[in-house]
Amino acid sequence: MHGMTGALPGGSWTHSYEEDADGIEVYRPTATFAFPPSRKGRKVLQFDTGSGTPESASATLTSMAPGPDDRPRAGPAAQLRPLGMGRYALAGTADAPQDVIEIVEATPEILKLKRER
């Protein structure tokens, strides 16, 4: 597929849960994809690569989920640490061990990722 990479994307990506399959979460660009109506609300991932490259130590991920009034509520930004092979660790605490995301596919039109705990 042209433009396919396992590199960390930048920008805002909205969960297209209708396309999820086999443990792979599918996200589409928030600003440009025409999502079908959803009663369930959609999670948004905001990747910020800072002033460096996407693989730099300054990359963060902010997760947003629908609040009680359906407006997105942002959680705390998590530092992303590259592990290689398209895998990134999200900083964790003793109460919430670090999670790992694997970028399965990333193009300008689609982001597919797998979560590991």
N, C-alpha and C positions, 0 to 999 in steps of 0.2 A: 504494500500500500504506500503510495507516495506521501512523503512528509511524516511517516510514522516514526515515533521515537519513544524511548522509555524515560526521557528526561523530564524533570519536574517542570510543569507548565506554570505560566504566570496568569494573573487575572482571576476573574470570578467565574465559577462553574456551578451549575445547578443540577441537582440529582434528577435524572430522568429514570425514575425507578421502574417504569413500565418496560424498560430495556434490560434491566438486571437479569443475569443468568449465571448459574453455576458458581455463586460466590463472588462474582465480578460486579462491582457497582459501576453504573454508567452515568456520566455527567456530560452536560452540553454547555456551550458558552451562554452565560446568563443574558447578555445584552442582545444576542443575535438569533437565538434559537426560539422558534414558535412552539412553546410547550402546550400540550392539550390541557383543558381545565382539570383541576385536581381538588378533591374535597379534603385530601390528606395533608396538603401542604408540601413544600419541597425544601430539602436541606440545601444550603449553599456552602461551597468551599471557596475561600478567598486565599489564593497563593500570592505571597509578597516576597519577591526575590531580593528586596532591598536594593542597594546600589551595586551589588556584585552579580555574579552569574547565578543562575538558578541552583547550581550545586554548591554555592558558597555557604559558609556557616551562618550568614545573616538571613537565610530563607525562613519564612514562617508560614503557618497555615492557621487561618481563623475559620472555625465552623459556625455557621449560622443556621438556626432552626426556627420554625414558626412559633411565635409566642401565643399567649392566650387570645390576643386580638388579631392573630394571623400575620402580624408584621414580623419580619425576621429579627431574631435576638442573637447577637454575637456572643460566643463564648470567648474565653481567653485565647490569645494567640499562642500557638505551640511552635517552638523552635524545631526546625527540620534538620536532622543530621544525616548526610548521605552515607549509605552502607554499601553502595555499589550494586550493579546489575538492576538499576531502576528501583531500588528499595531505599526507603527513608524512615528513620526512627523519629517518632514524635516524643519529645521529652516527657518523662513521667515523674511520678512521685511514689512514695511508699504506699500511699492509699490507692493510687491508680497507676499500676505499672505501665511502662512505656509501651506504646503501640507501634506497629510497623505498617507502613503502606507500601505497596508495590505498584508502580506505574506499569500496567500491562500494555496500554496503548495510549499515545497522546498525539493528536493531530490538531489543527486549528478548529476542526468540527466536532471532535469527540475526545473524551478522557475516560479511560477505563482503569479502575484500580481495584486492588484486592487488599483487604485488611487482615493483619495477623495480630494476635494478642500474646 
